[in-house]
Amino acid sequence: MKRFVSTVYRGLNRLIEPFGVRLLRTNAPTRSFSLFFKHLKALGFEARTVVDVGVAFGTAAIYDAFPRARYFLVEPVAECRPVLEKLKQRLNAEYFLVAAGAENGEVTFNVHDDISGSSLFPQVEGEALDGEARPTPMRRLDSLLPATLERPVFLKLDTQGAEIEALEGLGDRIAEIDLLIVETTMMPMRHGIPQFADVVRYCDEAGFAVYDVLEGHVRALDGALAQIDLAFVPKESVLRRQTAFFNPDQLADYLKTPSKLRGTGS
C-alpha cells in the first residue's frame, strides 16, 4: 500500500507540475507553518508567549495555532499599523513600531514598495529596490519585553537580514526562548546580511539545535532556493529527548517488511 501511494503521488505530481504546484505528505520536510504547529501541538507544545518580530502583514498560521498566547509584535514600518491594530483587537497583544536590533538608538531603514521586503540592508540590485530610506527607532528586544514571560516562549524572526542582530538584542534572555523560527537566506541578496551557515552557527553557540525546515522561496533570477525558515529548539528541549527513529512497535513492523531488509523499499 505504501509503495502504491508513493506511485500515485509521483503520477499526480507529474500531471500538475506544469501548473506550478505539487502534492506533499503532511509529514514531509519543508512543511507549512500550519502543519508544523499541528505537529508541535500533538506533542503537547502550546506557546504561552509569542514574540513576533517582523510582522508586516501578519502570519495567520501563528495566530490560529496559539490564539490564547500573550503576543508582543515588533514591526518597524508605520504603514503596517492597521495590521497591528487588528491583531491587538483579536489577540492579547501589544505592539512596537520599531526595528529590533543589538542596540537602542535610531537607524536608517529601507522601506520598500513591497512592505514585506523592507530591510536595514540595501539590495544588491541597488537603489531601484531599496525604496525610501527612513529614520527609524531601533530597540533591543530585552528592553521591550516584560521582566517575566510565561513559558513556553516562541520567537519568530523575519527581519530581512537582521535576525542575528535581533537575537543579540535579547542578551541573556535568549535562554527563555523555547521555540525559535528564523528566516535564513542561502545567498547574500542584501549587502552585509548573514547567510544560512551564519545563522545556524550563531544559534548553535547560543544553545539551540535545528529542529525543522519550513517554508521557502526561490529567486526569480534562476529558480535557486533563496530563503527558508528554520525552526530551532534548545538542545536540551523535551522535543529532542528521544533520539531513536522508531518506537518498539514501529521497529517491529519495519523489520517485518522484507523489501526494507533487501534495500528495495520505495
Secondary structure, 3 states (H helix, E strand, C coil): CHHHHHHHHHHHHHHHHHHCCCCCCCCCCCCCHHHHHHHHHHCCCCCCEEEEECCCCCCHHHHHHCCCCEEEEECCCHHHHHHHHHHHHHCEEEEECCEECCCCEEEEEEECCCHHHCECCCECCCHHHHCEEEEEEEECHHHHCCCCCCCCEEEEECCCCCHHHHHHCCHHHHHHCCEEEEEEECCCCECCCCCHHHHHHHHHHCCEEEEEEEEEEECCCCCCEEEEEEEEEECCCHHHCCCCCCCHHHHHHHHCCHHHHCCCCC
